[in-house]
Amino acid sequence: MGLPTFLQGCLWSYDLSKMDVGRDYRIIITQVLNYGGEEQLDWLMVNYSPEKIEEVLLHPARGVWFRERLRQWLGQFRMM
């Protein structure tokens, strides 16, 4: 089905028409939490459960996260 075009700013190196919300959840969640603005973050919270987001935060991909952003989200989800 593809993703909404307003996510392109977070996923600039991906073809949104070929991405799947279920299959590509790790990439999507990581990139939106790292780079997203209010619109992208609102979309993320509607499309993914807190448990799915926490799973990605608990097992961060190496070399992808901004350290400060990861800490921020870990704190917001009360995981620190």
N, C-alpha and C positions, 0 to 999 in steps of 0.2 A: 504494500500500500504506500509506503513512503512517509516521510515526516513533513511537518509544516515548514514552509520556507523561512519563517522567522527564526528557525533554529540554525540556519546556515552560518551565522556569525560565530556560533559555538563549534560547529562541525564543518569548518571551511574546507577541509581536505577530503570530505566524504561526499558521495552522491546520495543526497537525501531520498531520492526516488527508489533507491535500492536498499535502503536501511529498513529494518524491522524493529518495532518497539520491543518485542519480546526477545528476539535473537540478539540484538545489539545493545541490550540494556546497560552493560558495563561501560561501553564507550560513551553512550548517550548521557548517562548519569554523571560520569566523571567530567566530561567536557562541559556540560551545562553548569555543574557546581563550580567548576574552575572559571568559566568565562561568561556565564549567563547573566543577563539583566533581569529585571522584574518580570517581563513577559515570559521569558524562557523558564525562569524558576517557577512561576505559577503553573505553566504547562507541565513541568516535571512533577510537581506535587499532585496534580490531578491524574497523571498517567502512571505514576509509580507509587506503590505503597511505602509507608515509612520503613517497613521491614526490608524491602528490596533496596532502598537507598542505604539503609544501615549496613546491609550485606556488602555493598560496594565500598562504603567507608571503612568497614572493618578489614577489608582485604584490598587496600589501594594498589593499583598498578604502579610499578617502579618507574621513576623518571617521567611521569605524566602529570603529577599533581604539583601545584604551587603549595609549598609547605604551609604558608600562612592560611591559605584557603582551606586546606585539609583540616588544620587545627580549628579554624572557625566553624566548619560544619560538624566536626566531632563534638565541639562544645555545644552547638545548637541542638544536636541530637542527644545531648547529655551522655556522651560516650567517652569523655575524658575524665 
